[in-house]
Amino acid sequence: MSDSSIADPNELMAQHLAGLKSYARRVLLHEEVLTQHEEEDRQIRLREVMAIGNALGLTEREVALRLYQEVFESRPRARCWCLGCRGRWSPTPE
């Protein structure tokens, strides 16, 4: 579940994305079914990620690319969501 006491939006975004990626790997790669509690947590995290992304000027597409591309990659990307780092981040594999 989320921890709304975290003030840094980058850290909060990273925590939510980590949880969503874990759920996505289980469902998409391992064909598992989430429990009711996990599904509720997933929905909350997704709403919060989209809200933070919107506040940071991200489009839904940018957030979705960041989430799902990393689900299928083994190497982690930078956690920073500032305009400078986002400009250096490419949504396609390098």
Backbone as numpy.savetxt, mean C-alpha at the origin, in Angstrom:
# Nx Ny Nz CAx CAy CAz Cx Cy Cz
-4.43 -4.24 12.18 -5.29 -3.07 12.18 -4.39 -1.84 12.18
-4.95 -0.71 11.87 -4.17 0.50 11.74 -3.86 1.12 13.09
-2.83 1.96 13.10 -2.46 2.70 14.30 -2.52 4.18 13.95
-3.64 4.82 14.27 -3.85 6.21 13.90 -3.01 7.18 14.73
-2.25 6.68 15.72 -1.43 7.57 16.53 -0.13 7.95 15.82
0.17 7.33 14.68 1.38 7.63 13.93 1.15 8.93 13.17
2.04 9.92 13.37 1.86 11.24 12.77 2.45 11.31 11.37
3.48 10.55 11.07 4.16 10.61 9.78 3.34 9.88 8.72
2.82 10.59 7.71 2.00 9.93 6.70 2.77 8.88 5.91
4.09 9.08 5.72 4.88 8.07 5.01 4.92 6.76 5.79
5.11 6.85 7.11 5.17 5.65 7.95 3.81 4.97 8.01
2.75 5.77 8.16 1.41 5.21 8.19 1.08 4.54 6.86
1.43 5.21 5.75 1.21 4.62 4.42 1.99 3.32 4.29
3.22 3.30 4.73 4.05 2.09 4.64 3.44 0.94 5.44
2.93 1.24 6.64 2.31 0.19 7.46 1.05 -0.37 6.80
0.22 0.53 6.28 -1.00 0.07 5.62 -0.67 -0.74 4.36
0.29 -0.27 3.57 0.66 -0.99 2.36 1.24 -2.37 2.69
2.01 -2.45 3.76 2.57 -3.75 4.16 1.45 -4.73 4.49
0.44 -4.27 5.23 -0.70 -5.13 5.55 -1.48 -5.54 4.32
-1.73 -4.57 3.43 -2.47 -4.87 2.20 -1.70 -5.82 1.29
-0.38 -5.63 1.20 0.44 -6.53 0.39 0.41 -7.95 0.93
0.43 -8.06 2.25 0.36 -9.39 2.86 -0.95 -10.08 2.50
-2.06 -9.34 2.61 -3.35 -9.91 2.23 -3.38 -10.26 0.74
-2.85 -9.35 -0.10 -2.88 -9.59 -1.54 -2.06 -10.82 -1.91
-0.90 -10.99 -1.30 -0.08 -12.18 -1.59 -0.84 -13.46 -1.21
-1.46 -13.44 -0.04 -2.20 -14.62 0.42 -3.34 -14.96 -0.53
-4.08 -13.94 -0.95 -5.26 -14.17 -1.80 -4.85 -14.46 -3.24
-3.97 -13.65 -3.81 -3.63 -13.76 -5.22 -2.62 -14.87 -5.51
-1.63 -15.02 -4.67 -0.57 -15.98 -4.94 -0.81 -17.34 -4.30
-1.47 -17.35 -3.14 -1.66 -18.61 -2.41 -3.12 -19.06 -2.39
-3.99 -18.29 -3.04 -5.42 -18.61 -3.17 -6.10 -18.88 -1.83
-5.70 -18.12 -0.81 -6.33 -18.22 0.50 -7.56 -17.31 0.56
-8.41 -17.56 1.52 -9.58 -16.71 1.76 -9.37 -15.99 3.08
-9.61 -14.67 3.08 -9.44 -13.90 4.31 -10.60 -14.15 5.26
-10.30 -14.11 6.55 -11.36 -14.20 7.55 -12.18 -12.91 7.51
-13.31 -12.90 8.18 -14.14 -11.70 8.21 -13.38 -10.53 8.83
-12.65 -10.79 9.91 -11.86 -9.75 10.56 -10.78 -9.22 9.61
-10.09 -10.10 8.90 -9.06 -9.68 7.97 -9.65 -8.86 6.81
-10.82 -9.27 6.33 -11.48 -8.53 5.26 -11.88 -7.13 5.72
-12.37 -7.01 6.94 -12.70 -5.69 7.49 -11.45 -4.83 7.63
-10.36 -5.43 8.12 -9.09 -4.73 8.26 -8.58 -4.29 6.89
-8.69 -5.15 5.89 -8.26 -4.82 4.52 -9.02 -3.62 3.99
-10.33 -3.59 4.21 -11.14 -2.48 3.72 -10.77 -1.17 4.41
-10.53 -1.23 5.72 -10.13 -0.03 6.46 -8.78 0.48 5.96
-7.82 -0.44 5.83 -6.50 -0.06 5.34 -6.57 0.55 3.95
-7.36 -0.05 3.08 -7.47 0.46 1.71 -8.06 1.86 1.69
-9.10 2.10 2.49 -9.69 3.45 2.57 -8.66 4.46 3.08
-7.91 4.07 4.10 -6.91 4.98 4.67 -5.77 5.24 3.70
-5.32 4.22 2.98 -4.26 4.39 1.99 -4.72 5.35 0.90
-5.93 5.18 0.43 -6.45 6.06 -0.62 -6.60 7.49 -0.10
-7.02 7.66 1.14 -7.17 8.99 1.72 -5.80 9.67 1.87
-4.81 8.93 2.36 -3.46 9.48 2.50 -2.90 9.81 1.12
-3.07 8.88 0.18 -2.59 9.12 -1.18 -3.21 10.35 -1.79
-4.51 10.52 -1.60 -5.21 11.70 -2.11 -4.65 12.97 -1.47
-4.42 12.94 -0.16 -3.86 14.10 0.55 -2.45 14.42 0.06
-1.71 13.41 -0.39 -0.35 13.62 -0.89 -0.34 13.93 -2.39
-1.52 13.99 -3.01 -1.60 14.31 -4.42 -1.42 13.13 -5.36
-1.56 11.92 -4.83 -1.45 10.72 -5.66 -2.79 10.39 -6.31
-2.74 9.82 -7.49 -3.96 9.32 -8.11 -4.21 7.91 -7.59
-5.44 7.42 -7.76 -5.74 6.04 -7.37 -4.85 5.07 -8.14
-4.59 5.38 -9.40 -3.73 4.52 -10.23 -2.32 4.42 -9.64
-1.75 5.56 -9.20 -0.41 5.55 -8.62 -0.36 4.69 -7.36
-1.36 4.80 -6.51 -1.40 4.00 -5.28 -1.54 2.52 -5.63
-2.44 2.20 -6.56 -2.65 0.80 -6.95 -1.40 0.21 -7.59
-0.72 0.98 -8.44 0.52 0.49 -9.04 1.56 0.20 -7.98
1.69 1.11 -7.03 2.67 0.93 -5.96 2.37 -0.31 -5.13
1.11 -0.54 -4.85 0.71 -1.69 -4.06 0.90 -3.00 -4.82
0.28 -3.11 -5.96 0.26 -4.41 -6.64 1.55 -4.75 -7.35
2.29 -3.76 -7.83 3.57 -4.09 -8.45 4.50 -4.71 -7.41
4.50 -4.15 -6.22 5.38 -4.68 -5.18 4.94 -6.04 -4.67
3.68 -6.39 -4.85 3.21 -7.72 -4.45 3.97 -8.78 -5.24
4.26 -8.48 -6.49 4.89 -9.46 -7.37 6.39 -9.26 -7.51
6.96 -8.31 -6.77 8.41 -8.08 -6.78 9.02 -8.59 -5.49
10.27 -8.98 -5.57 10.95 -9.45 -4.37 11.73 -8.33 -3.69
12.10 -7.28 -4.43 12.88 -6.20 -3.82 11.97 -5.05 -3.41
12.18 -4.49 -2.23 11.33 -3.38 -1.76 11.71 -2.07 -2.45
10.75 -1.20 -2.57 10.97 0.15 -3.11 11.11 1.12 -1.93
11.56 2.33 -2.25 11.69 3.37 -1.23 10.33 3.66 -0.61
10.32 4.03 0.65 9.07 4.29 1.36 8.60 5.72 1.22
9.43 6.60 0.72 9.08 8.02 0.68 8.08 8.31 -0.43
7.10 9.14 -0.12 6.05 9.49 -1.08 6.14 10.94 -1.51
7.27 11.63 -1.22 7.39 13.04 -1.60 7.45 13.15 -3.13
7.18 14.34 -3.65 7.15 14.53 -5.09 8.48 14.18 -5.76
9.59 14.51 -5.12 10.90 14.19 -5.69 11.12 12.70 -5.84
10.83 11.94 -4.78 11.01 10.49 -4.84 10.00 9.84 -5.78
8.76 10.35 -5.76 7.75 9.80 -6.66 8.14 10.02 -8.10
8.81 11.16 -8.39 9.25 11.44 -9.74 10.33 10.48 -10.20
11.13 9.99 -9.27 12.19 9.03 -9.61 11.68 7.60 -9.67
10.50 7.35 -9.07 9.93 6.00 -9.06 9.26 5.71 -10.38
9.58 4.59 -10.96 8.97 4.20 -12.24 7.99 3.08 -11.99
6.76 3.18 -12.52 5.78 2.10 -12.30 6.07 0.85 -13.13
7.12 0.86 -13.93 7.48 -0.32 -14.71 8.77 -0.90 -14.16
8.97 -2.21 -14.28 10.21 -2.82 -13.77 11.42 -2.21 -14.45
12.50 -2.08 -13.69 13.73 -1.51 -14.22 14.56 -2.53 -14.93
